[in-house]
Amino acid sequence: MGRYVLDFYVASSKLAIEIDGEAHDMGDRPERDTARDEWLRGQGIEVVRIPASEVLRDAKEVADSIVRYCLGK
């Protein structure tokens, strides 16, 4: 999307889903993620960030929560 590569994108919902590992807490990544999220929101795209640790702990629950989130929009 633009100059960014998204983890997952639902075009019909204009929803970006980002899975964030530990690297997203290091160095300048928090600021880069904030700038990226602001740019995406400026394009009318909602951003949902999910910690990778949650996906590793219970991928099915994370997937189910994403579906519930999308259905509630």
mmCIF file as gemmi writes it, N, C-alpha and C atoms, coordinates in Angstrom:
data_model
loop_
_atom_site.group_PDB
_atom_site.id
_atom_site.type_symbol
_atom_site.label_atom_id
_atom_site.label_alt_id
_atom_site.label_comp_id
_atom_site.label_asym_id
_atom_site.label_entity_id
_atom_site.label_seq_id
_atom_site.pdbx_PDB_ins_code
_atom_site.Cartn_x
_atom_site.Cartn_y
_atom_site.Cartn_z
_atom_site.occupancy
_atom_site.B_iso_or_equiv
_atom_site.pdbx_formal_charge
_atom_site.auth_seq_id
_atom_site.auth_asym_id
_atom_site.pdbx_PDB_model_num
ATOM 1 N N . MET Axp A 1 ? 0.865 -1.152 0 1 0 ? 1 A 1
ATOM 2 C CA . MET Axp A 1 ? 0 0 0 1 0 ? 1 A 1
ATOM 3 C C . MET Axp A 1 ? 0.911 1.214 0 1 0 ? 1 A 1
ATOM 4 N N . GLY Axp A 2 ? 0.899 1.93 -1.085 1 0 ? 2 A 1
ATOM 5 C CA . GLY Axp A 2 ? 1.836 3.046 -1.19 1 0 ? 2 A 1
ATOM 6 C C . GLY Axp A 2 ? 3.246 2.492 -1.131 1 0 ? 2 A 1
ATOM 7 N N . ARG Axp A 3 ? 4.055 3.032 -0.274 1 0 ? 3 A 1
ATOM 8 C CA . ARG Axp A 3 ? 5.433 2.536 -0.133 1 0 ? 3 A 1
ATOM 9 C C . ARG Axp A 3 ? 5.555 1.459 0.939 1 0 ? 3 A 1
ATOM 10 N N . TYR Axp A 4 ? 4.427 1.06 1.524 1 0 ? 4 A 1
ATOM 11 C CA . TYR Axp A 4 ? 4.435 0.107 2.632 1 0 ? 4 A 1
ATOM 12 C C . TYR Axp A 4 ? 3.989 -1.282 2.191 1 0 ? 4 A 1
ATOM 13 N N . VAL Axp A 5 ? 4.546 -2.275 2.86 1 0 ? 5 A 1
ATOM 14 C CA . VAL Axp A 5 ? 4.11 -3.661 2.698 1 0 ? 5 A 1
ATOM 15 C C . VAL Axp A 5 ? 3.325 -4.022 3.949 1 0 ? 5 A 1
ATOM 16 N N . LEU Axp A 6 ? 2.087 -4.445 3.757 1 0 ? 6 A 1
ATOM 17 C CA . LEU Axp A 6 ? 1.223 -4.781 4.892 1 0 ? 6 A 1
ATOM 18 C C . LEU Axp A 6 ? 1.251 -6.281 5.118 1 0 ? 6 A 1
ATOM 19 N N . ASP Axp A 7 ? 1.107 -6.69 6.377 1 0 ? 7 A 1
ATOM 20 C CA . ASP Axp A 7 ? 1.042 -8.124 6.673 1 0 ? 7 A 1
ATOM 21 C C . ASP Axp A 7 ? -0.213 -8.718 6.045 1 0 ? 7 A 1
ATOM 22 N N . PHE Axp A 8 ? -1.363 -8.1 6.324 1 0 ? 8 A 1
ATOM 23 C CA . PHE Axp A 8 ? -2.641 -8.542 5.765 1 0 ? 8 A 1
ATOM 24 C C . PHE Axp A 8 ? -3.474 -7.304 5.444 1 0 ? 8 A 1
ATOM 25 N N . TYR Axp A 9 ? -4.233 -7.386 4.355 1 0 ? 9 A 1
ATOM 26 C CA . TYR Axp A 9 ? -5.08 -6.264 3.978 1 0 ? 9 A 1
ATOM 27 C C . TYR Axp A 9 ? -6.4 -6.791 3.442 1 0 ? 9 A 1
ATOM 28 N N . VAL Axp A 10 ? -7.495 -6.274 3.995 1 0 ? 10 A 1
ATOM 29 C CA . VAL Axp A 10 ? -8.839 -6.625 3.547 1 0 ? 10 A 1
ATOM 30 C C . VAL Axp A 10 ? -9.364 -5.408 2.781 1 0 ? 10 A 1
ATOM 31 N N . ALA Axp A 11 ? -9.267 -5.475 1.451 1 0 ? 11 A 1
ATOM 32 C CA . ALA Axp A 11 ? -9.613 -4.327 0.615 1 0 ? 11 A 1
ATOM 33 C C . ALA Axp A 11 ? -11.072 -3.911 0.791 1 0 ? 11 A 1
ATOM 34 N N . SER Axp A 12 ? -11.977 -4.873 0.858 1 0 ? 12 A 1
ATOM 35 C CA . SER Axp A 12 ? -13.402 -4.549 0.957 1 0 ? 12 A 1
ATOM 36 C C . SER Axp A 12 ? -13.734 -3.805 2.245 1 0 ? 12 A 1
ATOM 37 N N . SER Axp A 13 ? -12.933 -3.998 3.287 1 0 ? 13 A 1
ATOM 38 C CA . SER Axp A 13 ? -13.142 -3.324 4.574 1 0 ? 13 A 1
ATOM 39 C C . SER Axp A 13 ? -12.159 -2.193 4.819 1 0 ? 13 A 1
ATOM 40 N N . LYS Axp A 14 ? -11.194 -2.03 3.897 1 0 ? 14 A 1
ATOM 41 C CA . LYS Axp A 14 ? -10.115 -1.06 4.082 1 0 ? 14 A 1
ATOM 42 C C . LYS Axp A 14 ? -9.488 -1.235 5.464 1 0 ? 14 A 1
ATOM 43 N N . LEU Axp A 15 ? -9.087 -2.48 5.737 1 0 ? 15 A 1
ATOM 44 C CA . LEU Axp A 15 ? -8.533 -2.859 7.035 1 0 ? 15 A 1
ATOM 45 C C . LEU Axp A 15 ? -7.156 -3.489 6.855 1 0 ? 15 A 1
ATOM 46 N N . ALA Axp A 16 ? -6.165 -2.931 7.539 1 0 ? 16 A 1
ATOM 47 C CA . ALA Axp A 16 ? -4.812 -3.494 7.569 1 0 ? 16 A 1
ATOM 48 C C . ALA Axp A 16 ? -4.625 -4.191 8.907 1 0 ? 16 A 1
ATOM 49 N N . ILE Axp A 17 ? -4.117 -5.41 8.864 1 0 ? 17 A 1
ATOM 50 C CA . ILE Axp A 17 ? -3.834 -6.161 10.083 1 0 ? 17 A 1
ATOM 51 C C . ILE Axp A 17 ? -2.338 -6.393 10.123 1 0 ? 17 A 1
ATOM 52 N N . GLU Axp A 18 ? -1.716 -5.899 11.162 1 0 ? 18 A 1
ATOM 53 C CA . GLU Axp A 18 ? -0.272 -6.006 11.329 1 0 ? 18 A 1
ATOM 54 C C . GLU Axp A 18 ? 0.044 -6.895 12.525 1 0 ? 18 A 1
ATOM 55 N N . ILE Axp A 19 ? 0.911 -7.862 12.318 1 0 ? 19 A 1
ATOM 56 C CA . ILE Axp A 19 ? 1.374 -8.744 13.381 1 0 ? 19 A 1
ATOM 57 C C . ILE Axp A 19 ? 2.752 -8.237 13.797 1 0 ? 19 A 1
ATOM 58 N N . ASP Axp A 20 ? 2.859 -7.779 15.026 1 0 ? 20 A 1
ATOM 59 C CA . ASP Axp A 20 ? 4.083 -7.132 15.502 1 0 ? 20 A 1
ATOM 60 C C . ASP Axp A 20 ? 4.885 -8.028 16.428 1 0 ? 20 A 1
ATOM 61 N N . GLY Axp A 21 ? 6.116 -8.315 16.025 1 0 ? 21 A 1
ATOM 62 C CA . GLY Axp A 21 ? 7.051 -9.031 16.873 1 0 ? 21 A 1
ATOM 63 C C . GLY Axp A 21 ? 7.818 -8.059 17.753 1 0 ? 21 A 1
ATOM 64 N N . GLU Axp A 22 ? 8.778 -8.582 18.487 1 0 ? 22 A 1
ATOM 65 C CA . GLU Axp A 22 ? 9.556 -7.762 19.422 1 0 ? 22 A 1
ATOM 66 C C . GLU Axp A 22 ? 10.3 -6.622 18.743 1 0 ? 22 A 1
ATOM 67 N N . ALA Axp A 23 ? 10.687 -6.805 17.495 1 0 ? 23 A 1
ATOM 68 C CA . ALA Axp A 23 ? 11.441 -5.774 16.782 1 0 ? 23 A 1
ATOM 69 C C . ALA Axp A 23 ? 10.671 -4.465 16.683 1 0 ? 23 A 1
ATOM 70 N N . HIS Axp A 24 ? 9.36 -4.52 16.766 1 0 ? 24 A 1
ATOM 71 C CA . HIS Axp A 24 ? 8.553 -3.303 16.665 1 0 ? 24 A 1
ATOM 72 C C . HIS Axp A 24 ? 8.676 -2.42 17.902 1 0 ? 24 A 1
ATOM 73 N N . ASP Axp A 25 ? 9.326 -2.925 18.951 1 0 ? 25 A 1
ATOM 74 C CA . ASP Axp A 25 ? 9.536 -2.142 20.165 1 0 ? 25 A 1
ATOM 75 C C . ASP Axp A 25 ? 10.949 -1.56 20.245 1 0 ? 25 A 1
ATOM 76 N N . MET Axp A 26 ? 11.767 -1.817 19.232 1 0 ? 26 A 1
ATOM 77 C CA . MET Axp A 26 ? 13.188 -1.452 19.304 1 0 ? 26 A 1
ATOM 78 C C . MET Axp A 26 ? 13.534 -0.292 18.372 1 0 ? 26 A 1
ATOM 79 N N . GLY Axp A 27 ? 14.553 0.445 18.78 1 0 ? 27 A 1
ATOM 80 C CA . GLY Axp A 27 ? 15.096 1.506 17.937 1 0 ? 27 A 1
ATOM 81 C C . GLY Axp A 27 ? 14.047 2.52 17.527 1 0 ? 27 A 1
ATOM 82 N N . ASP Axp A 28 ? 14.055 2.826 16.223 1 0 ? 28 A 1
ATOM 83 C CA . ASP Axp A 28 ? 13.112 3.818 15.717 1 0 ? 28 A 1
ATOM 84 C C . ASP Axp A 28 ? 11.821 3.193 15.2 1 0 ? 28 A 1
ATOM 85 N N . ARG Axp A 29 ? 11.644 1.888 15.408 1 0 ? 29 A 1
ATOM 86 C CA . ARG Axp A 29 ? 10.454 1.212 14.897 1 0 ? 29 A 1
ATOM 87 C C . ARG Axp A 29 ? 9.145 1.771 15.443 1 0 ? 29 A 1
ATOM 88 N N . PRO Axp A 30 ? 9.048 2.093 16.738 1 0 ? 30 A 1
ATOM 89 C CA . PRO Axp A 30 ? 7.774 2.664 17.214 1 0 ? 30 A 1
ATOM 90 C C . PRO Axp A 30 ? 7.388 3.947 16.455 1 0 ? 30 A 1
ATOM 91 N N . GLU Axp A 31 ? 8.369 4.819 16.222 1 0 ? 31 A 1
ATOM 92 C CA . GLU Axp A 31 ? 8.084 6.055 15.497 1 0 ? 31 A 1
ATOM 93 C C . GLU Axp A 31 ? 7.732 5.764 14.05 1 0 ? 31 A 1
ATOM 94 N N . ARG Axp A 32 ? 8.425 4.832 13.42 1 0 ? 32 A 1
ATOM 95 C CA . ARG Axp A 32 ? 8.132 4.455 12.033 1 0 ? 32 A 1
ATOM 96 C C . ARG Axp A 32 ? 6.738 3.841 11.934 1 0 ? 32 A 1
ATOM 97 N N . ASP Axp A 33 ? 6.378 2.984 12.891 1 0 ? 33 A 1
ATOM 98 C CA . ASP Axp A 33 ? 5.042 2.379 12.89 1 0 ? 33 A 1
ATOM 99 C C . ASP Axp A 33 ? 3.962 3.443 13.052 1 0 ? 33 A 1
ATOM 100 N N . THR Axp A 34 ? 4.21 4.425 13.918 1 0 ? 34 A 1
ATOM 101 C CA . THR Axp A 34 ? 3.239 5.501 14.124 1 0 ? 34 A 1
ATOM 102 C C . THR Axp A 34 ? 3.05 6.295 12.833 1 0 ? 34 A 1
ATOM 103 N N . ALA Axp A 35 ? 4.153 6.647 12.179 1 0 ? 35 A 1
ATOM 104 C CA . ALA Axp A 35 ? 4.07 7.397 10.924 1 0 ? 35 A 1
ATOM 105 C C . ALA Axp A 35 ? 3.338 6.586 9.856 1 0 ? 35 A 1
ATOM 106 N N . ARG Axp A 36 ? 3.625 5.314 9.791 1 0 ? 36 A 1
ATOM 107 C CA . ARG Axp A 36 ? 2.983 4.423 8.827 1 0 ? 36 A 1
ATOM 108 C C . ARG Axp A 36 ? 1.478 4.352 9.09 1 0 ? 36 A 1
ATOM 109 N N . ASP Axp A 37 ? 1.108 4.142 10.369 1 0 ? 37 A 1
ATOM 110 C CA . ASP Axp A 37 ? -0.313 4.064 10.724 1 0 ? 37 A 1
ATOM 111 C C . ASP Axp A 37 ? -1.038 5.36 10.384 1 0 ? 37 A 1
ATOM 112 N N . GLU Axp A 38 ? -0.408 6.495 10.646 1 0 ? 38 A 1
ATOM 113 C CA . GLU Axp A 38 ? -1.021 7.784 10.328 1 0 ? 38 A 1
ATOM 114 C C . GLU Axp A 38 ? -1.225 7.923 8.824 1 0 ? 38 A 1
ATOM 115 N N . TRP Axp A 39 ? -0.232 7.516 8.032 1 0 ? 39 A 1
ATOM 116 C CA . TRP Axp A 39 ? -0.358 7.596 6.583 1 0 ? 39 A 1
ATOM 117 C C . TRP Axp A 39 ? -1.5 6.696 6.099 1 0 ? 39 A 1
ATOM 118 N N . LEU Axp A 40 ? -1.556 5.473 6.619 1 0 ? 40 A 1
ATOM 119 C CA . LEU Axp A 40 ? -2.614 4.552 6.214 1 0 ? 40 A 1
ATOM 120 C C . LEU Axp A 40 ? -3.989 5.107 6.586 1 0 ? 40 A 1
ATOM 121 N N . ARG Axp A 41 ? -4.113 5.638 7.792 1 0 ? 41 A 1
ATOM 122 C CA . ARG Axp A 41 ? -5.395 6.225 8.203 1 0 ? 41 A 1
ATOM 123 C C . ARG Axp A 41 ? -5.777 7.401 7.305 1 0 ? 41 A 1
ATOM 124 N N . GLY Axp A 42 ? -4.781 8.14 6.856 1 0 ? 42 A 1
ATOM 125 C CA . GLY Axp A 42 ? -5.03 9.228 5.92 1 0 ? 42 A 1
ATOM 126 C C . GLY Axp A 42 ? -5.564 8.736 4.583 1 0 ? 42 A 1
ATOM 127 N N . GLN Axp A 43 ? -5.311 7.482 4.273 1 0 ? 43 A 1
ATOM 128 C CA . GLN Axp A 43 ? -5.823 6.862 3.051 1 0 ? 43 A 1
ATOM 129 C C . GLN Axp A 43 ? -7.175 6.19 3.297 1 0 ? 43 A 1
ATOM 130 N N . GLY Axp A 44 ? -7.683 6.336 4.528 1 0 ? 44 A 1
ATOM 131 C CA . GLY Axp A 44 ? -8.964 5.734 4.874 1 0 ? 44 A 1
ATOM 132 C C . GLY Axp A 44 ? -8.86 4.273 5.277 1 0 ? 44 A 1
ATOM 133 N N . ILE Axp A 45 ? -7.653 3.851 5.641 1 0 ? 45 A 1
ATOM 134 C CA . ILE Axp A 45 ? -7.418 2.456 6.017 1 0 ? 45 A 1
ATOM 135 C C . ILE Axp A 45 ? -7.261 2.368 7.528 1 0 ? 45 A 1
ATOM 136 N N . GLU Axp A 46 ? -8.069 1.517 8.13 1 0 ? 46 A 1
ATOM 137 C CA . GLU Axp A 46 ? -7.971 1.27 9.565 1 0 ? 46 A 1
ATOM 138 C C . GLU Axp A 46 ? -6.851 0.26 9.815 1 0 ? 46 A 1
ATOM 139 N N . VAL Axp A 47 ? -6.095 0.462 10.88 1 0 ? 47 A 1
ATOM 140 C CA . VAL Axp A 47 ? -4.969 -0.416 11.206 1 0 ? 47 A 1
ATOM 141 C C . VAL Axp A 47 ? -5.229 -1.1 12.544 1 0 ? 47 A 1
ATOM 142 N N . VAL Axp A 48 ? -5.102 -2.412 12.545 1 0 ? 48 A 1
ATOM 143 C CA . VAL Axp A 48 ? -5.196 -3.195 13.774 1 0 ? 48 A 1
ATOM 144 C C . VAL Axp A 48 ? -3.847 -3.875 13.968 1 0 ? 48 A 1
ATOM 145 N N . ARG Axp A 49 ? -3.232 -3.653 15.116 1 0 ? 49 A 1
ATOM 146 C CA . ARG Axp A 49 ? -1.944 -4.276 15.427 1 0 ? 49 A 1
ATOM 147 C C . ARG Axp A 49 ? -2.151 -5.374 16.464 1 0 ? 49 A 1
ATOM 148 N N . ILE Axp A 50 ? -1.562 -6.53 16.193 1 0 ? 50 A 1
ATOM 149 C CA . ILE Axp A 50 ? -1.689 -7.685 17.072 1 0 ? 50 A 1
ATOM 150 C C . ILE Axp A 50 ? -0.284 -8.159 17.43 1 0 ? 50 A 1
ATOM 151 N N . PRO Axp A 51 ? 0.016 -8.3 18.71 1 0 ? 51 A 1
ATOM 152 C CA . PRO Axp A 51 ? 1.333 -8.812 19.094 1 0 ? 51 A 1
ATOM 153 C C . PRO Axp A 51 ? 1.543 -10.247 18.585 1 0 ? 51 A 1
ATOM 154 N N . ALA Axp A 52 ? 2.712 -10.502 18.047 1 0 ? 52 A 1
ATOM 155 C CA . ALA Axp A 52 ? 3.032 -11.845 17.551 1 0 ? 52 A 1
ATOM 156 C C . ALA Axp A 52 ? 2.929 -12.879 18.665 1 0 ? 52 A 1
ATOM 157 N N . SER Axp A 53 ? 3.21 -12.476 19.892 1 0 ? 53 A 1
ATOM 158 C CA . SER Axp A 53 ? 3.131 -13.42 21.01 1 0 ? 53 A 1
ATOM 159 C C . SER Axp A 53 ? 1.712 -13.969 21.166 1 0 ? 53 A 1
ATOM 160 N N . GLU Axp A 54 ? 0.694 -13.134 20.879 1 0 ? 54 A 1
ATOM 161 C CA . GLU Axp A 54 ? -0.687 -13.613 20.951 1 0 ? 54 A 1
ATOM 162 C C . GLU Axp A 54 ? -0.965 -14.638 19.852 1 0 ? 54 A 1
ATOM 163 N N . VAL Axp A 55 ? -0.444 -14.387 18.668 1 0 ? 55 A 1
ATOM 164 C CA . VAL Axp A 55 ? -0.633 -15.319 17.554 1 0 ? 55 A 1
ATOM 165 C C . VAL Axp A 55 ? 0.032 -16.65 17.881 1 0 ? 55 A 1
ATOM 166 N N . LEU Axp A 56 ? 1.224 -16.598 18.441 1 0 ? 56 A 1
ATOM 167 C CA . LEU Axp A 56 ? 1.939 -17.829 18.789 1 0 ? 56 A 1
ATOM 168 C C . LEU Axp A 56 ? 1.252 -18.577 19.931 1 0 ? 56 A 1
ATOM 169 N N . ARG Axp A 57 ? 0.65 -17.83 20.846 1 0 ? 57 A 1
ATOM 170 C CA . ARG Axp A 57 ? -0.027 -18.448 21.986 1 0 ? 57 A 1
ATOM 171 C C . ARG Axp A 57 ? -1.312 -19.141 21.559 1 0 ? 57 A 1
ATOM 172 N N . ASP Axp A 58 ? -2.11 -18.485 20.698 1 0 ? 58 A 1
ATOM 173 C CA . ASP Axp A 58 ? -3.399 -19.063 20.308 1 0 ? 58 A 1
ATOM 174 C C . ASP Axp A 58 ? -3.851 -18.46 18.977 1 0 ? 58 A 1
ATOM 175 N N . ALA Axp A 59 ? -3.316 -18.991 17.894 1 0 ? 59 A 1
ATOM 176 C CA . ALA Axp A 59 ? -3.602 -18.458 16.561 1 0 ? 59 A 1
ATOM 177 C C . ALA Axp A 59 ? -5.09 -18.527 16.231 1 0 ? 59 A 1
ATOM 178 N N . LYS Axp A 60 ? -5.752 -19.601 16.641 1 0 ? 60 A 1
ATOM 179 C CA . LYS Axp A 60 ? -7.183 -19.741 16.346 1 0 ? 60 A 1
ATOM 180 C C . LYS Axp A 60 ? -7.983 -18.638 17.027 1 0 ? 60 A 1
ATOM 181 N N . GLU Axp A 61 ? -7.684 -18.341 18.274 1 0 ? 61 A 1
ATOM 182 C CA . GLU Axp A 61 ? -8.399 -17.281 18.984 1 0 ? 61 A 1
ATOM 183 C C . GLU Axp A 61 ? -8.153 -15.926 18.329 1 0 ? 61 A 1
ATOM 184 N N . VAL Axp A 62 ? -6.924 -15.671 17.9 1 0 ? 62 A 1
ATOM 185 C CA . VAL Axp A 62 ? -6.627 -14.412 17.227 1 0 ? 62 A 1
ATOM 186 C C . VAL Axp A 62 ? -7.429 -14.321 15.931 1 0 ? 62 A 1
ATOM 187 N N . ALA Axp A 63 ? -7.441 -15.401 15.144 1 0 ? 63 A 1
ATOM 188 C CA . ALA Axp A 63 ? -8.209 -15.406 13.897 1 0 ? 63 A 1
ATOM 189 C C . ALA Axp A 63 ? -9.691 -15.185 14.168 1 0 ? 63 A 1
ATOM 190 N N . ASP Axp A 64 ? -10.216 -15.856 15.178 1 0 ? 64 A 1
ATOM 191 C CA . ASP Axp A 64 ? -11.621 -15.682 15.537 1 0 ? 64 A 1
ATOM 192 C C . ASP Axp A 64 ? -11.913 -14.237 15.946 1 0 ? 64 A 1
ATOM 193 N N . SER Axp A 65 ? -10.991 -13.633 16.689 1 0 ? 65 A 1
ATOM 194 C CA . SER Axp A 65 ? -11.216 -12.253 17.133 1 0 ? 65 A 1
ATOM 195 C C . SER Axp A 65 ? -11.173 -11.288 15.941 1 0 ? 65 A 1
ATOM 196 N N . ILE Axp A 66 ? -10.346 -11.567 14.946 1 0 ? 66 A 1
ATOM 197 C CA . ILE Axp A 66 ? -10.302 -10.738 13.748 1 0 ? 66 A 1
ATOM 198 C C . ILE Axp A 66 ? -11.635 -10.831 13.004 1 0 ? 66 A 1
ATOM 199 N N . VAL Axp A 67 ? -12.156 -12.053 12.873 1 0 ? 67 A 1
ATOM 200 C CA . VAL Axp A 67 ? -13.455 -12.229 12.204 1 0 ? 67 A 1
ATOM 201 C C . VAL Axp A 67 ? -14.548 -11.483 12.967 1 0 ? 67 A 1
ATOM 202 N N . ARG Axp A 68 ? -14.562 -11.627 14.293 1 0 ? 68 A 1
ATOM 203 C CA . ARG Axp A 68 ? -15.572 -10.924 15.101 1 0 ? 68 A 1
ATOM 204 C C . ARG Axp A 68 ? -15.443 -9.415 14.916 1 0 ? 68 A 1
ATOM 205 N N . TYR Axp A 69 ? -14.227 -8.932 14.889 1 0 ? 69 A 1
ATOM 206 C CA . TYR Axp A 69 ? -13.977 -7.501 14.709 1 0 ? 69 A 1
ATOM 207 C C . TYR Axp A 69 ? -14.534 -7.032 13.362 1 0 ? 69 A 1
ATOM 208 N N . CYS Axp A 70 ? -14.244 -7.786 12.32 1 0 ? 70 A 1
ATOM 209 C CA . CYS Axp A 70 ? -14.704 -7.416 10.979 1 0 ? 70 A 1
ATOM 210 C C . CYS Axp A 70 ? -16.223 -7.465 10.874 1 0 ? 70 A 1
ATOM 211 N N . LEU Axp A 71 ? -16.836 -8.422 11.508 1 0 ? 71 A 1
ATOM 212 C CA . LEU Axp A 71 ? -18.3 -8.53 11.465 1 0 ? 71 A 1
ATOM 213 C C . LEU Axp A 71 ? -18.974 -7.395 12.228 1 0 ? 71 A 1
ATOM 214 N N . GLY Axp A 72 ? -18.278 -6.863 13.235 1 0 ? 72 A 1
ATOM 215 C CA . GLY Axp A 72 ? -18.831 -5.781 14.04 1 0 ? 72 A 1
ATOM 216 C C . GLY Axp A 72 ? -18.657 -4.411 13.424 1 0 ? 72 A 1
ATOM 217 N N . LYS Axp A 73 ? -17.915 -4.303 12.356 1 0 ? 73 A 1
ATOM 218 C CA . LYS Axp A 73 ? -17.668 -3.006 11.718 1 0 ? 73 A 1
ATOM 219 C C . LYS Axp A 73 ? -18.894 -2.521 10.987 1 0 ? 73 A 1
